[in-house]
Amino acid sequence: MPSVGIDPRTGRVVVGWARTVQSLRKLITTELRSRVQRRDLGSPVPSLIDMPQNSESVMDLYMAIVEAIEPRLVNGHQYGEPCFEITNIGMDLSSPGAPAISVAGYEYPDGHLGDFSRRRNRSEILENL
């Protein structure tokens, strides 16, 4: 059974890899502690976007993305994306304040069910964050 979501712009059903990409985008762009009953959902990426583009800030951005995506259990709630294991991150920082982030890794179509036996190599460029 594939994971299913709803596209917030169109209201249409989103399935499989498209739903995983939507989830990755939501995890990266949601400010940490901004959701009322899901305080641990999200990342500090939105607050790091306008930081100086030095090596320390870029490393903080990489770490924030990985920590947001990594599946974890906090106080009985599942956070992160269980259908994706990140192996590589790339960034295009040529546009100040609007990085294009590329993520690569393995998609586990049944990861949300705890089944990690099938995996596919996947990559996606997340723009306009």
Contact map, one row per residue, 1 for C-alpha under 8 A:
111000000000000000000000000000000000000000000000000000000000000000000000000000000000000000000000000000000000010000000000000000000
111100000000001100000000000000000000000000000000000000000000000000000000000000000000000000000000000000000000110000000000000000000
111110000000001100100000000000000000000000000000000000000000000000000000000000000000000000000000000000000000110100000000000000000
011111000000111100100000000000000000000000000000000000000000000000000000000000000000000000000000000000000000000000000000000000000
001111100000111000100000000000000000000000000000000000000000000000000000000000000000000000000000000000000000000000000000000000000
000111110011110000000000000000000000000000000000000000000000000000000000000000000000000000000000000000000000000000000000000000000
000011111111110000000100000000000000000000000000000000000000000000000000000000000000000000000000000000000000000000000000000000000
000001111111000000000000000000000000000000000000000000000000000000000000000000000000000000000000000000000000000000000000000000000
000000111110000000000000000000000000000000000000000000000000000000000000000000000000000000000000000000000000000000000000000000000
000000111111000000000000000000000000000000000000000000000000000000000000000000000000000000000000000000000000000000000000000000000
000001111111100000000000000000000000000000000000000000000000000000000000000000000000000000000000000000000000000000000000000000000
000001110111110000000000000000000000000000000000000000000000000000000000000000000000000000000000000000000000000000000000000000000
000111100011111000000000000000000000000000000000000000000000000000000000000000000000000000000000000000000000000000000000000000000
000111100001111101100000000000000000000000000000000000000000000000000000000000000000000000000000000000000000000000000000000000000
011110000000111111100000000000000000000000000000000000000000000000000000000000000000000000000000000000000000000000000000000000000
011100000000011111110000000000000000000000000000000000000000000000000000000000000000000000000000000000000000100000000000000000000
000000000000001111111000000000000000000000000000000000000000000000000000000000000000000000000000000000000010100000000000000000000
000000000000011111111100000000000000000000000000000000000000000000000000000000000000000000000000000000000000000000000000000000000
001110000000011111111110000000000000000000000000000000000000000000000000000000000000000000000000000000000000000000000000000000000
000000000000000111111111000000000000000000000000000000000000000000000000000000001011000000000000000000000000000000000000000000000
000000000000000011111111100000000000000000000000000000000000000000000000000000000000000000000000000000000000000000000000000100000
000000100000000001111111110000000000000000000000000000000000000000000000000000000000000000000000000000000000000000000000000000000
000000000000000000111111111000000000000000000000000000000000000000000000000000001000000000000000000000000000000000000000000000000
000000000000000000011111111100000000000000000000000000000000000000001000000000001000000000000000000000000000000000000000000000000
000000000000000000001111111110000000000000000000000000000000000000000000000000000000000000000000000000000000000000000000000001001
000000000000000000000111111111000000000001000000000000000000000000000000000000000000000000000000000000000000000000000000000000000
000000000000000000000011111111000000000011100000000000000000000000011000000000010000000000000000000000000000000000000000000000000
000000000000000000000001111111100000000001101100000000000000000010011000000000000000000000000000000000000000000000000000000000000
000000000000000000000000111111100000000001101100000000000000000000000000000000000000000000000000000000000000000000000000000000001
000000000000000000000000011111110100000011100100000000000000000000000000000000000000000000000000000000000000000000000000000000000
000000000000000000000000000111111100000001111110000000000000000000000000000000000000000000000000000000000000000000000000000000000
000000000000000000000000000001111110001111110000000000000000000000000000000000000000000000000000000000000000000000000000000000000
000000000000000000000000000000111111011111000000000000000000000000000000000000000000000000000000000000000000000000000000000000000
000000000000000000000000000001111111001000000000000000000000000000000000000000000000000000000000000000000000000000000000000000000
000000000000000000000000000000011111111010000000000000000000000000000000000000000000000000000000000000000000000000000000000000000
000000000000000000000000000000001111111000000000000000000000000000000000000000000000000000000000000000000000000000000000000000000
000000000000000000000000000000000011111000000000000000000000000000000000000000000000000000000000000000000000000000000000000000000
000000000000000000000000000000001011111110000000000000000000000000000000000000000000000000000000000000000000000000000000000000000
000000000000000000000000000000011111111110000000000000000000000000000000000000000000000000000000000000000000000000000000000000000
000000000000000000000000000000011000011111000000000000000000000000000000010000100000000000000000000000000000000000000000000000000
000000000000000000000000001001011010011111100000000000000000000000010000000000110000000000000000000000000000000000000000000000000
000000000000000000000000011111111000000111110000000000000000000000010000000000000000000000000000000000000000000000000000000000000
000000000000000000000000001111110000000011111100000000000000000110110000000000000000000000000000000000000000000000000000000000000
000000000000000000000000000000110000000001111111000000000000000100000000000000000000000000000000000000000000000000000000000000000
000000000000000000000000000110100000000000111111100000000000100110000000000000000000000000000000000000000000000000000000000000000
000000000000000000000000000111100000000000111111100000000000000000000000000000000000000000000000000000000000000000000000000000000
000000000000000000000000000000100000000000011111111000000000000000000000000000000000000000000000000000000000000000000000000000000
000000000000000000000000000000000000000000011111111000001001100000000000000000000000000000000000000000000000000000000000000000000
000000000000000000000000000000000000000000001111111000000000100000000000000000000000000000000000111000000000000000000000000000000
000000000000000000000000000000000000000000000011111100000000000000000000000000000000000000000001100000000000000000000000000000000
000000000000000000000000000000000000000000000011111110001000000000000000000000000000000000000000000000000000000000000000000000000
000000000000000000000000000000000000000000000000011111001000000000000000000000000000000000000000000000000000000000000000000000000
000000000000000000000000000000000000000000000000001111101100000000000000000000000000000000001000000000000000000000000000000000000
000000000000000000000000000000000000000000000000000111111100000000000000000000000000000000000000000000000000000000000000000000000
000000000000000000000000000000000000000000000000000011111110000000000000000000000000000000000000000000000000000000000000000000000
000000000000000000000000000000000000000000000000000001111111000000000000000000000000000000000000000000000000000000000000000000000
000000000000000000000000000000000000000000000001001111111111100000000000000000000000000000000000000000000000000000000000000000000
000000000000000000000000000000000000000000000000000011111111110000000000000000000000000000000000000000000000000000000000000000000
000000000000000000000000000000000000000000000000000000111111111000000000000000000000000000000000000000000000000000000000000000000
000000000000000000000000000000000000000000000001000000011111111100000000000000000000000000000000000000000000000000000000000000000
000000000000000000000000000000000000000000001001100000001111111110000000000000000000000000000000000000000000000000000000000000000
000000000000000000000000000000000000000000000000000000000111111111000000000000000000000010000000000000000000000000000000000000000
000000000000000000000000000000000000000000000000000000000011111111100000000000000000000000000000000000000000000000000000000000000
000000000000000000000000000000000000000000111000000000000001111111110000000000000000000000000000000000000000000000000000000000000
000000000000000000000000000100000000000000101000000000000000111111111000000000000000000000000000000000000000000000000000000000000
000000000000000000000000000000000000000000000000000000000000011111111100000000000000010000000000000000000000000000000000000000000
000000000000000000000000000000000000000000100000000000000000001111111100000000000000000000000000000000000000000000000000000000000
000000000000000000000000001100000000000011100000000000000000000111111100000000010000000000000000000000000000000000000000000000000
000000000000000000000001001100000000000000000000000000000000000011111110000000011001010000000000000000000000000000000000000000000
000000000000000000000000000000000000000000000000000000000000000001111111000000111100110000000000000000000000000000000000000000000
000000000000000000000000000000000000000000000000000000000000000000001111100001111100000000000000000000000000000000000000000000000
000000000000000000000000000000000000000000000000000000000000000000000111110001110000000000000000000000000000000000000000000000000
000000000000000000000000000000000000000000000000000000000000000000000011111111100000000000000000000000000000000000000000000000000
000000000000000000000000000000000000000100000000000000000000000000000001111111100000000000000000000000000000000000000000000000000
000000000000000000000000000000000000000000000000000000000000000000000000111110000000000000000000000000000000000000000000000000000
000000000000000000000000000000000000000000000000000000000000000000000000111111000000000000000000000000000000000000000000000000000
000000000000000000000000000000000000000000000000000000000000000000000000111111100000000000000000000000000000000000000000000000000
000000000000000000000000000000000000000000000000000000000000000000000011110111110000000000000000000000000000000000000000000000000
000000000000000000000000000000000000000110000000000000000000000000000111110011111000000000000000000000000000000000000000000000000
000000000000000000000000001000000000000010000000000000000000000000011111000001111100000000000000000000000000000000000000000000000
000000000000000000010011000000000000000000000000000000000000000000001110000000111111000000000000000000000000000000000000000000000
000000000000000000000000000000000000000000000000000000000000000000000110000000011111100000000000000000000001001100000000000000000
000000000000000000010000000000000000000000000000000000000000000000000000000000001111100000000000000000000011111100000000000000000
000000000000000000010000000000000000000000000000000000000000000000001000000000001111110000000000000000001111001000000000000000000
000000000000000000000000000000000000000000000000000000000000000000000100000000000111111000000000000000001111000000000000000000000
000000000000000000000000000000000000000000000000000000000000000001001100000000000001111110000000000000111100000000000000000000000
000000000000000000000000000000000000000000000000000000000000000000000000000000000000111110000000000000111100000000000000000000000
000000000000000000000000000000000000000000000000000000000000000000000000000000000000011111000000000000111000000000000000000000000
000000000000000000000000000000000000000000000000000000000000010000000000000000000000011111100000000011110000000000000000000000000
000000000000000000000000000000000000000000000000000000000000000000000000000000000000000111110000000011100000000000000000000000000
000000000000000000000000000000000000000000000000000000000000000000000000000000000000000011111000001111000000000000000000000000000
000000000000000000000000000000000000000000000000000000000000000000000000000000000000000001111110001110000000000000000000000000000
000000000000000000000000000000000000000000000000000010000000000000000000000000000000000000111111011100000000000000000000000000000
000000000000000000000000000000000000000000000000000000000000000000000000000000000000000000011111001000000000000000000000000000000
000000000000000000000000000000000000000000000000000000000000000000000000000000000000000000011111111000000000000000000000000000000
000000000000000000000000000000000000000000000000010000000000000000000000000000000000000000001111111000000000000000000000000000000
000000000000000000000000000000000000000000000000110000000000000000000000000000000000000000000011111000000000000000000000000000000
000000000000000000000000000000000000000000000000100000000000000000000000000000000000000000001011111100000000000000000000000000111
000000000000000000000000000000000000000000000000100000000000000000000000000000000000000000111111111110000000000000000000000000111
000000000000000000000000000000000000000000000000000000000000000000000000000000000000000000111000011111000000000000000000000011111
000000000000000000000000000000000000000000000000000000000000000000000000000000000000000011110000001111100000000000000000000011100
000000000000000000000000000000000000000000000000000000000000000000000000000000000000000011100000000111110000000000000000001111000
000000000000000000000000000000000000000000000000000000000000000000000000000000000000011111000000000011111000000000000000001111000
000000000000000000000000000000000000000000000000000000000000000000000000000000000000011110000000000001111100000000000000111100000
000000000000000000000000000000000000000000000000000000000000000000000000000000000001111100000000000000111110000000000000111000000
000000000000000000000000000000000000000000000000000000000000000000000000000000000001111000000000000000011111000000000011110000000
000000000000000010000000000000000000000000000000000000000000000000000000000000000011100000000000000000001111100000000011110000000
000000000000000000000000000000000000000000000000000000000000000000000000000000000111100000000000000000000111111000111111000000000
011000000000000110000000000000000000000000000000000000000000000000000000000000000010000000000000000000000011111100000110000000000
111000000000000000000000000000000000000000000000000000000000000000000000000000000010000000000000000000000001111111110100000000000
000000000000000000000000000000000000000000000000000000000000000000000000000000000111000000000000000000000001111111110000000000000
001000000000000000000000000000000000000000000000000000000000000000000000000000000110000000000000000000000000111111100000000000000
000000000000000000000000000000000000000000000000000000000000000000000000000000000000000000000000000000000000011111100000000000000
000000000000000000000000000000000000000000000000000000000000000000000000000000000000000000000000000000000000011111110000000000000
000000000000000000000000000000000000000000000000000000000000000000000000000000000000000000000000000000000001011111111100000000000
000000000000000000000000000000000000000000000000000000000000000000000000000000000000000000000000000000000001011001111110000000000
000000000000000000000000000000000000000000000000000000000000000000000000000000000000000000000000000000000001000000111110000000000
000000000000000000000000000000000000000000000000000000000000000000000000000000000000000000000000000000000001110000111111000000000
000000000000000000000000000000000000000000000000000000000000000000000000000000000000000000000000000000000111100000011111100000000
000000000000000000000000000000000000000000000000000000000000000000000000000000000000000000000000000000000111000000000111110000000
000000000000000000000000000000000000000000000000000000000000000000000000000000000000000000000000000000011110000000000011111000000
000000000000000000000000000000000000000000000000000000000000000000000000000000000000000000000000000000011110000000000001111100000
000000000000000000000000000000000000000000000000000000000000000000000000000000000000000000000000000001111000000000000000111110000
000000000000000000001000000000000000000000000000000000000000000000000000000000000000000000000000000001110000000000000000011111000
000000000000000000000000000000000000000000000000000000000000000000000000000000000000000000000000000111100000000000000000001111100
000000000000000000000000100000000000000000000000000000000000000000000000000000000000000000000000000111100000000000000000000111111
000000000000000000000000000000000000000000000000000000000000000000000000000000000000000000000000011110000000000000000000000011111
000000000000000000000000000000000000000000000000000000000000000000000000000000000000000000000000011100000000000000000000000001111
000000000000000000000000100010000000000000000000000000000000000000000000000000000000000000000000011100000000000000000000000001111
